[in-house]
């Protein structure tokens, strides 16, 4: 904001810090000026990312400019990109009100209910790419008659009429291409049940592989003499064989082997440079942190293993209700997804 209406003597500026500008990523920008305190605030999405004091005031007489600035030399600083939902208020907008304007929702790319298979494929709920079952990998399913019979001796799947049964050795499923790459915000989730809490190996539930590293790997970290088994999120900082890997674990909601399984979700917010691991809809204080790598996975989503080394960290147990979204789901959406039921409208 210029100091005066005339030859420039400088500017009062609130500059965002601690975030990345991500190409092709929608973001809500809100500028607020409080005349009572002479303070300017810049919100990025729902968080204040820049503040500044304004030491002078003057009135603007020209029309509002959208996508460009103007001064006595003419129009300048033209914006290249898309804009939507431009709003003006003649008052101070509070932080809760800014948060309420976050109307851009994550876009669902895939939802595999894993209730049926045909020719080695489990179809997406709508028209997304199918989940391919590796050789020897099968779904455990109920017939309609078994599903309708409350006295059936067959074990009920975790959700719906079927789930993915994995042996921990060679079974897994995958997509032909990456539904999301990790170069922008995304959300992954699944309901899982580990077969053995006494396992002595790391087992991957979901992973997004690059050429030499996993963009992310959501996995079961086995128990040791010193600590219990945990759900762990591993993030490689680059696509290289010697890439540094950061890990985040939930120390409160441990793997339990319950018949209904546990809901796991990974949310990456590229604008806030933050990645989060939710277990049963909850976010532990040790299960999130900074991730500003922005490198893109190149391989298809792996369900039940890591693709590194030709295949490793095979998961033994059950996986169901696998979902992929572009965009970062908020805590409320994750809590809804954690309910043990099919939610085709989410």
Beta strands, then each sheet from edge to edge (+ up, - down):
strand 1: 29-34
strand 2: 39-44
strand 3: 47-53
strand 4: 69-71
strand 5: 74-76
strand 6: 107-112
strand 7: 121-122
strand 8: 131-133
strand 9: 138-141
strand 10: 162-167
strand 11: 173-174
strand 12: 186-194
strand 13: 203-209
strand 14: 214-221
strand 15: 230-236
strand 16: 245-249
strand 17: 262-269
strand 18: 274-279
strand 19: 282-290
strand 20: 301-303
strand 21: 316-326
sheet 1: 1+ 2- 3+
sheet 2: 4+ 5-
sheet 3: 6+ 21- 10+ 9-
sheet 4: 6+ 21- 12+ 17- 18+ 19-
sheet 5: 7+ 8- 11+ 20- 13+ 14- 15+ 16-
end
